[in-house]
Amino acid sequence: MGPPESAAELVAEAVELRQPELQLADPAAPGEEHVDVEAEGDPGSGRCWPCGALVCGSRGEPEAKKKAPCPGLGLFYTVLSAFLFSVASLFVKKVQGVHAVEISAFRCVVQMLVIIPCLIYRKTGFIGPKGQRLSLFFRGVFGSSAMILMYYAFQTTSLADATVIAFSCPVFTSIFAWIFLKEKYSLWDAFFTLFAIAGVILIVRPPFLFGSDTSGMRESYSDHIKGTIAAVGHAVLAAMTLVILRKMGKSVDYFLSIWYYVILGLPETIIILFIIGEWSLPYCGLDRLFLILIGLIGLGGQIFITKAVQIEKAGLVAIMKTMDIVFAFIFQIAFFDNVPTWWTVGGALCVVVSTTGATIRRWLQGSK
């Protein structure tokens, strides 16, 4: 079967994959069909007593309901993930004198120490299914690179600006889903993409459009530009990661997916640190605590967003991810006494409207 054409088909395909699990215990092995026939009227047999079918509505529905996730659980996971990632971002901003790449390395080490016993307990192995290893490899490379760029953006520009720009990720996800998953990409999608780009431009405020006005910026404009570029790079790589995760679906344990993220991210960060020569241990004990918490809280955020993507419609998850921006604005005001500028607010509205509009349109198309 070819790649699904929409997020709705991905969910439908996941449901179809669950149904054979309910039937495997019932059908007899070759040569044992006569046992089923003789036991056809037995209510305790694999066949339904009233109609004689292997799986009918009276037997299949209760079992399906047992396996179905709690309604809204995926959305709850999304909000919880947004909150945890925002807290981790706050700690990244709070750490002083430690390069973003080094913070990423510490996070990989902390998460690796947690993931290894989890993989041993769940008996998933450390390599993954044979047909998914290449996807896992790219998931690890793209995910770890996105993490490094995001941390660098948090350090060089404001928390709200970096988060809003990174939130354009769903727009890139739509483009990559069109390319790699054969989903439809219409003129409306292109319009929403341009709207998101307009939001990013409002935040960046390039001099050739806005002159030399840098009011409201606490950092230098050059640092702001560097952070903006890093945030856009994060959005692109994170979109690729989401497309890969969605394509793999439930065929890969989410702990294994995170394992590839840290096992590939650690050597990547070490190589970069060796090249730029920025390795240094934090002097303050509080900074060391922040580094540990960044790893643990980031791991929790990864687990919840991975599970949300696996059990909930991609459109709903994308809409609920707007909570990232809400938490970023709250934390920036509460902990840094930095009220976002009207340019940031306008850019945030453009990005949120663009992402939400594109998501709702795809959702409606998938429900037809």
N, C-alpha and C positions, 0 to 999 in steps of 0.2 A: 504494500500500500504506500502511496506517495505521501509527501509531507502534508499535514493538515493545512487548510487554507485560512483558518481563523482560530481565534482563541476559543470560540464556542466548540469548534470541532475537536480541539485538544481536550476539552473537558469531556465531550461525548466519547472520545476514544479511551479516556481514562476509565469511564464507566464501563465500557465494553470489555476492557481488560480485567475488570474486577469480577465480571459475571462468570467466566469459566472457573474461578476459584471456588464458587459456590457449587459447581457441578462435578468437580473432579472426584469428590468423595463418594458420589452416588453411582456413576456408571460402572458396570462390571468389567472385569478384564476379559480379553478374548477367550472364548470357550466357556464362559460362565453365564451366558445370557439366560439360560434356562432357570437359574436361581431367581433372577428378577421376575420372570414370568410367573413362577410358582408363588412368589411372595407379593404378587401384584396387589392383592387385597389387604395386605398387612399394613395397618396405619404406621407402624414403626419402621417400615422399609424405606429405601431410598426413593421409591416412587410415591407420588401423592395418592392417598387412599381413595378420594372421590373420583378422580379422573384418570389415574394411572400414568400421568406424565412424570418424567424425571424431575422437572422443576416447573411448577406452575405458580400462579399468583398467590395461592393460599400458603405455599411453603417458601417460595422465593422472596416474597416481600419482607416477612419478618427478619429473615437472615440478612437481607440487603440493608434493612434499617439498622441492624446491629453494627454493620460495617461502615455505614455512612457517618461522616464527621458531623459534629454538632453544628446546627445552623449558625452562621456568623462566626464560627471559630477561626476561619481564615482571616476575617477582617480584624478580629481581636489580636491575632498574631501580628498582623500588619501594624496596628497602632502600637503594640508593645515593642515591636522591632524599631519603629520610628523613635519612640521615647529612648530606648537603650542606645541607639546610634547617636541621638542628640546629646545624651549624657557623655558618651565616649568622645564626641566632638568637643564638648565643653572642656573635658580633661586635656585633650590635645592642645586646645588654645591656652590652657592654664600652665602647661609644662614650659619651663624656661630653659634656654640654652641647650636643647636637644633637637637635632635635626629631624625633620619629618620622616626621612628614610630610616633613621635609627628607631624612632617610635614604632614604625611598621615592623622592624626586626624584633623588637621586644614583644610586640603583640603576637607575632608568629610563634615565638618561643613559648609564651604563656599558653596560647591556644593548643600548641602541639602537645604540651604536657597533659592537657585535659582530654584531647581527642584520642590519644593512643590507648588509654585504658577503656574508653568508650567503644572503640573499634574492636578491641579484644573481647569485651563483654558481649557485644552484639554479633561477634563472629562474622564480620563482613569481609575480613581480609584487608589488605592495604593497597591492592592494585585495582580492584574493581572488575566489573563484567568485561569480558573480552571485547565486545562490540562497542563499549562506551569509553574505553581508555583514552582514545584521542580526544573525545569531547571533554573528558575530565581534565586532560592536560591543558587544553585551551581555556577551560573554566578557571583553572588554577592560575595560569599566566595572566589572563585578562583581569581576574578578580584581584590578585595581589598588586598588579600595576595600577588598577583603579584606586586601591587603598592608599598607595603611596602618593598619588596625585591629589587625592582628597585631603590627606593630612597636610600636604604642602600648601594647598589652597587655604585651609583653616589658619595656618601660621602666617600667611602673607596678606590675607584680606579679611574682611569682617565675617563673622559666623553666618549672618543672614545672607550676605551677598554670595558666599561660597555655596550655601545650601540651596538657594534659589536657582543658581546656575546649574548645579548638579541635578536639580529636579527636572531639568529638561531631558533627562534620561529616557522617559517613556516615548518622547518624540523620536529619538534615535532608535528606540526599540521597535517602533512601527516600521521604520525604514528597513532595519535589518531583518525583521520578520517578513517583510515583503520580498527581500532578496533571498533569504535562506530558508524560510518556511513557506514561501509562495502565498503569503497572505495578500489580500487586495490592498492597493495603495491608490487612492483616488485624488481628484483635485481638492476635495475637502481636506484630506490628510496633508496635502502640500500647503494649503492655506493655514492650517493649524501649526505646521512646522515654521512657516514664515512668522506667524504670530509669536511663537516661542523665541525665535531669533530676535524679534523686536524687543521682547522682554529682556533678553541678555544684553542688547545694545543699550537699553535704558540704565542697566546696572553698570556696564563698562564705561559709558559716557566717553566715547572716543573724541579726542580734541578736534578732529576735522569736522565733527558734527556739533559738538557742544562747547567748543572753545576751550579755554583754560580753566573753566569752573570745576574745582574739586572740593566744593563745600560739603561738609559732612563726612569727609574721609579722614580717619585718624592715622592711616598709614600713607606712605608716599604713593604717588600715582603709579610709579614703576612697579612697586610691590603689588599694587592692586591689579595691574595688568598681568603680572606673573601668576597671581592667584586665580585670576579669571581664566587664563589659558589652562591652568592645571585643573580647574573645576570642569571646564568643557571637555578636557581629555578624560576626566573621570566619568562624565556622563556617557561618552561614546563607549568606553571600555565596559562600564557597568551595563549598558544596553546589550552589548555582545554577550556578557555573562548571563543576563536574564533570558536571552533567546536560547542559549545553550542549556540552561537549567530547565527551561520549559520543554525543550525538545527531548531531553533525557527523561523528564517526568519522574514517576515513581520507580523506574527501573534501577535507580541508584540510591542507596541509603544517603540521607542528608549529611550524616557524619563523615561519610566517605568523600562527599563533595567538598566539605570544609577541609578535610585532610589534604586534598590536592591543593587547596588554596594556601595552606600554611607550609606544606612541604616544598612547594615551588616558590612561594613568596620569600622564605628565609634565605635561600642561596641568592635570589635576585637582589634582596636588600643588602646582603653582605658584599656582593660584587660592586654595587653602586657605592656603598660606603667606602670600599677600598679605593675606588676611582676618585671620589671627591674628597677623601681624607677627612671626613666629618665625624668619625667615631669618638665618643666621649661619654663617660658615665655621669649621670646627674649628681650634683653635689648635695642638693637638698633632699632630705628624707621624704618630704611630701611629694616631690616630683617622682621619686621611685615608687611610691604608693600609687600615684596617678598612672604610671606606666603599667603596673600590674592590673589595675582596674580597667584600663583601656583594653587590655587583652581579654579579660574575663567578660566585661560588658559587651565588647564587640562580638565575642563568640555567641553570647546570648542573642544579640540582634541578628546575627547570621542564621542561627538555628531557626528563629521564629519567622524570618522573611523567607527562608528556604521552604519551610513547611507551609507557609501561607501560599506561595506560588504553586506548590504541589496540590493543595486541596481546594483552592478557591479560584474563581474565574480571574484571569489576568486583568480584565477591565476593572473589576471591583478593587483589586489590590492596588492598581495604579491610581484610582481615585482616592482611596484611603491614605495613600502615601503623601497626600498633601499635608498630613500632620507633621511631617518632617519640617516644613517651613514654619508652621505654627510654633513648634517647640524651639526652633532656632531663633525666632523673633523674641520669644519669651526669655530664653536664656541670655540672649545678647543684652536685653534691657536689664534683667535682674542681676546678672553677674559682672557685666562690664560697663554698666551705666551708659550704654551706647544706643541711643534711639535710632533705628534705621531711617535713612533719608526717604523723602517722597519718591526719589528716583528708584530706590530699592523696592518700595511698596508698589509703585507702578509696574516695575519689571516683574515682581512676584505675581501680581494680578494677571499680567499677560501670559506668564508661563503656566500658572494654574488653570486659567481659562482655556489655553491651548491644549494642555494635557487632558483636562477633564472633557473638553469637547470632542477631541479625537477618540478618547476612550468610550464615551457614551455612544458615539456614532458607530464604532465597531461593535459595541455591545448590542445595539439595536439591529445591526446587520446580521449578527450571529443568531439572534432570536427569531429571525424571519423563517 
